[in-house]
């Protein structure tokens, strides 16, 4: 840890180091204050003098604008996103925030920053595009201002979005089980409420409740696992835990602890069999929120898994492969197959996307499994470490580009939703005639999800599969180069995960393209022939998603390099 | 493309835009198809945008401009520069370098520009633009095409993009990919009127016949890959690599190139894979022009021309002369056979189709001879030999250029004739009520229904006249310069190697035959009296159709200037720069002297024999049979009057009765295309169809059965899986519990 600067809370360099997070905090305060600004006065007791103190009373025109909270939230989140980008552009400094007693609390490096990029990007897009979404009664092409929720209710929604971002970024930075859990719960509770936000509709409340109950159970199990780890190691520090695990990791207590933690994060990434609440939640929540669940929230879960599995329970600790390898491999295989099979027969586009996101979680778990196949510490592994970095790069890259096309697809559905629902595949019918560009955008998202070149989705899938195969081939490469003979059986079994991924991708093409067929070749549903509801914000957000999907697919070099840097910085023995 | 990493020999300013030449039409393809689907029938789309025609036009214009900039850049930096490379890698990252496991993989597309590229790039982009202009006049004015022209324009630009991509690609692999894009588009465009059974089967025939060639091409490419370990031009044309291959496996290389040549035979419609080309006339006329002049058939020639570095390599000296002979012989056979079949065709476009086959055969013969010379002469060290090789290769490329220009013009002119005859027929028989009777017996393409059109359509007639003259090789016009070169070179080679007497005789006889059938076509269409009422009512054509004809007439006439600029030299080898003579007048004089007053007695006589055959004997017989005055009171332009009068005079003076020939079995055989199609059909029905039926059976039972089983299986699995999602939170928690237990057991068990 040579070139890492250590900073105490509120010490020198604290503000520069945590600039994006502090921006979020400021934005949250603004969201509370600004919509309450008004002509309120304060009478000095005992006198007739009234001092204007701006809070309460009749509100100003700007502060009662229902779109104001959305603007504040999207500017805050967008600002945080840009500041992270700026930091990357300036060259990243590794900073660790330590407590007075010298314990590491937060770590800022390429890995945590790139995940913040995912969180802030997804949430900013979602906040921006739901600006016209939250209306009381929703059908009609024009949304007039009085149809929107009044802005106090709006402010609640966007405060939750910002706290969600804050919680997620804490998870990204955490170096301590306690901090990790705080961040996790901050983000989780925000999403529970966001899912149930439409309290007027039965579906919204029901799905929110279900998501909350199952999520709490999973969190509880995860917390139990964390406490077991503390009980065993006597410390909450990742570095201490990792060191202890290397010595005595194969005893019952830490193993069961790790297993329980896997449950907690497994729910977050919606891995089978903890994914059951996810399709309900996605279908019940408004589409931008569902998009956040499928991208940012999932990234947070993956992040937690990476931290816990690769850093605490690193493969180094046992001989060669990690203890959790078989378990995670089975989970990956079941998750991707289950997701794809369920999506195959699903008629609700939002549920279909939910299952597709389960399948994508399976792909990512497969990548994670592959990393665990070999000891990937650069000092020990040498060549295998390069392969592990390649897979990690692919994993991070996949999470980043997923924001573009998964969230984009949800945003397209969100436009249909504000017209009166997007719960049937046929509600997409005739989209190509009603708004051609939107249909093209959806087409691009779908083929990217299916992994068709030259879209970003193809590249990410290819990188993941290539990485897994490379790891599976392992050190046989040298043998092959020397003309040695090898058979399939010589490869590490994670190879089969790559094969399963390919088969699953083939299955998935069917349900992605079915959406395209409905959009381009079916007639619109009865009563939906007219133009779609307006709202330029959501269309701008979709455009951003389309551009990212295509440009990254065609020329994604710089993003891949960024991800590679992040993957390298994860290797704890920097 | 930000991922551009240049491994350039020479970096050129315009090079970075070169991919746009291919990309723009490709994007236009998607745009036109999409907009066409959405706005089909919309008045703005139909009238203002011409159903996509006016989207395609600027795109093709931009491609042409970018091509011209690239070409001028190339010609400027000509001295000492062989080729320009530009490599664009899709994704550049160390992740592709497979470390210890696999060889480094790079996905990239490169641009390769040399003299052959430059010439074909110009031909393709220039003609594509003109044909696009023509299409707007031709396709959009015929109500039968209404509301589906977007399909035409979309496929058209994709076709152009395929051709341009093939020409610019930097490896045989990409060449093959674009080659197949063209194959697909030719299928789609020939079958544009897919509701007609004849068009549908013609499309199928074209696709399958070229596919036979493509299979061989693919095998050839695989063999080439096996020999060189790469298909990049940079690797396979590298002198050291060729030396290494020549040491052990020159014979294998000859086989590989021979198989690739079969691919070219299919694409360029040479014997015995020529059967698709006449049927391809079922497509709309702009498609015929596109396939015959600008793109598809040139692809085969381009592929053969691309092989030149192998033939010219010192290391392979004398190893490839058999293949060179085969190329020349296939050309020779096709030249005579196609010309003979053209004698008896009554369909205007079919005559042109056979003429295409015959002229391409000339180019193949020329290329074969040039390759023989390059392979057997010591041309790297001997400057005389070098000159001979370069001029032989250049003459073939020049003929490609002349033929493309003339044939593009001829097809567009014939389209103009057909279009107007068709309209006149409509006007006469159905009135202008917009009713559609395309199913009646009237054949607007048959020359029986034409005659005497010289006065009705002067521009079209002029274009057709110049084009025919260029194809025939009348002195001073267009193809003359290159055709003489091909004939002379064939005989030069025949002096060295008696085997080549065969192709040499073929091209000489072919010259006379070309003279006959091209004159016959022109005379039957434009001279004499109208053959029926319809031909008497044909009116002039529209501006979209006239413009390209006008431009191409000038290009064809100015080929003497190109010849003077030393086209044959710099098209073949960049060591001779553009305008190698001091000025253009000297150049023209030099070419004249070379052509008409050759110091070598043999070639002197040969030149005049060829001129006699192609310019006097062939047209003379045609005039004697088909010449005639225009109808009374009809006047044509002054430059066509002497031609018409001469034909009338020859007809009066020398007319003879050819009924005996017309009723002979040879004529019947020719009308039936020498029964080749029938033999193929028989072979297909007896051998291939039986085998195919078995395969089809296996397909329905085994493959489809498996797929259906997978499909129904996964659907029922899907139902089963989804039924677990009960919607009750209690069940979900139960699953969480089950998962937790399983995970704990698994982790504990493994450790």
HADDOCK unambig.tbl for C-alpha pairs under 7 A between the chains (distance, minus, plus):
assign (segid A and resid 210 and name CA) (segid B and resid 729 and name CA) 5.56 0.50 0.50
assign (segid A and resid 214 and name CA) (segid B and resid 729 and name CA) 6.78 0.50 0.50
assign (segid A and resid 214 and name CA) (segid B and resid 732 and name CA) 6.79 0.50 0.50
assign (segid A and resid 214 and name CA) (segid B and resid 733 and name CA) 5.93 0.50 0.50
assign (segid A and resid 250 and name CA) (segid B and resid 751 and name CA) 5.95 0.50 0.50
assign (segid A and resid 252 and name CA) (segid B and resid 748 and name CA) 6.76 0.50 0.50
assign (segid A and resid 255 and name CA) (segid B and resid 747 and name CA) 6.45 0.50 0.50
assign (segid A and resid 255 and name CA) (segid B and resid 748 and name CA) 6.23 0.50 0.50
assign (segid A and resid 256 and name CA) (segid B and resid 744 and name CA) 5.48 0.50 0.50
assign (segid A and resid 259 and name CA) (segid B and resid 743 and name CA) 5.77 0.50 0.50
assign (segid A and resid 259 and name CA) (segid B and resid 744 and name CA) 5.24 0.50 0.50
assign (segid A and resid 259 and name CA) (segid B and resid 747 and name CA) 6.78 0.50 0.50
assign (segid A and resid 260 and name CA) (segid B and resid 740 and name CA) 6.56 0.50 0.50
assign (segid A and resid 263 and name CA) (segid B and resid 740 and name CA) 6.16 0.50 0.50
assign (segid A and resid 273 and name CA) (segid B and resid 735 and name CA) 6.02 0.50 0.50
assign (segid A and resid 273 and name CA) (segid B and resid 736 and name CA) 6.33 0.50 0.50
assign (segid A and resid 273 and name CA) (segid B and resid 739 and name CA) 5.91 0.50 0.50
assign (segid A and resid 274 and name CA) (segid B and resid 735 and name CA) 6.81 0.50 0.50
assign (segid A and resid 274 and name CA) (segid B and resid 736 and name CA) 5.41 0.50 0.50
assign (segid A and resid 276 and name CA) (segid B and resid 725 and name CA) 6.14 0.50 0.50
assign (segid A and resid 276 and name CA) (segid B and resid 732 and name CA) 5.88 0.50 0.50
assign (segid A and resid 277 and name CA) (segid B and resid 732 and name CA) 6.79 0.50 0.50
assign (segid A and resid 323 and name CA) (segid B and resid 747 and name CA) 6.16 0.50 0.50
assign (segid A and resid 323 and name CA) (segid B and resid 750 and name CA) 6.48 0.50 0.50
assign (segid A and resid 323 and name CA) (segid B and resid 751 and name CA) 5.75 0.50 0.50
assign (segid A and resid 324 and name CA) (segid B and resid 747 and name CA) 5.53 0.50 0.50
assign (segid A and resid 327 and name CA) (segid B and resid 743 and name CA) 6.15 0.50 0.50
assign (segid A and resid 327 and name CA) (segid B and resid 746 and name CA) 5.68 0.50 0.50
assign (segid A and resid 327 and name CA) (segid B and resid 747 and name CA) 6.26 0.50 0.50
assign (segid A and resid 341 and name CA) (segid B and resid 714 and name CA) 6.68 0.50 0.50
assign (segid A and resid 341 and name CA) (segid B and resid 717 and name CA) 6.76 0.50 0.50
assign (segid A and resid 341 and name CA) (segid B and resid 718 and name CA) 4.69 0.50 0.50
assign (segid A and resid 342 and name CA) (segid B and resid 718 and name CA) 4.84 0.50 0.50
assign (segid A and resid 342 and name CA) (segid B and resid 721 and name CA) 5.96 0.50 0.50
assign (segid A and resid 342 and name CA) (segid B and resid 722 and name CA) 5.50 0.50 0.50
assign (segid A and resid 344 and name CA) (segid B and resid 715 and name CA) 6.97 0.50 0.50
assign (segid A and resid 344 and name CA) (segid B and resid 718 and name CA) 6.28 0.50 0.50
assign (segid A and resid 345 and name CA) (segid B and resid 715 and name CA) 6.38 0.50 0.50
assign (segid A and resid 345 and name CA) (segid B and resid 718 and name CA) 5.70 0.50 0.50
assign (segid A and resid 345 and name CA) (segid B and resid 719 and name CA) 6.58 0.50 0.50
assign (segid A and resid 390 and name CA) (segid B and resid 95 and name CA) 6.26 0.50 0.50
assign (segid A and resid 433 and name CA) (segid B and resid 38 and name CA) 5.89 0.50 0.50
assign (segid A and resid 470 and name CA) (segid B and resid 101 and name CA) 6.63 0.50 0.50
assign (segid A and resid 473 and name CA) (segid B and resid 101 and name CA) 6.93 0.50 0.50
assign (segid A and resid 477 and name CA) (segid B and resid 100 and name CA) 4.94 0.50 0.50
assign (segid A and resid 477 and name CA) (segid B and resid 101 and name CA) 3.82 0.50 0.50
assign (segid A and resid 477 and name CA) (segid B and resid 102 and name CA) 6.88 0.50 0.50
assign (segid A and resid 478 and name CA) (segid B and resid 100 and name CA) 5.80 0.50 0.50
assign (segid A and resid 478 and name CA) (segid B and resid 101 and name CA) 6.80 0.50 0.50
assign (segid A and resid 554 and name CA) (segid B and resid 90 and name CA) 6.67 0.50 0.50
assign (segid A and resid 555 and name CA) (segid B and resid 1 and name CA) 6.32 0.50 0.50
assign (segid A and resid 555 and name CA) (segid B and resid 2 and name CA) 5.91 0.50 0.50
assign (segid A and resid 555 and name CA) (segid B and resid 3 and name CA) 5.63 0.50 0.50
assign (segid A and resid 555 and name CA) (segid B and resid 90 and name CA) 6.56 0.50 0.50
assign (segid A and resid 555 and name CA) (segid B and resid 91 and name CA) 6.33 0.50 0.50
assign (segid A and resid 556 and name CA) (segid B and resid 91 and name CA) 6.72 0.50 0.50
assign (segid A and resid 557 and name CA) (segid B and resid 3 and name CA) 6.56 0.50 0.50
assign (segid A and resid 557 and name CA) (segid B and resid 91 and name CA) 5.70 0.50 0.50
assign (segid A and resid 557 and name CA) (segid B and resid 92 and name CA) 6.02 0.50 0.50
assign (segid A and resid 557 and name CA) (segid B and resid 93 and name CA) 6.60 0.50 0.50
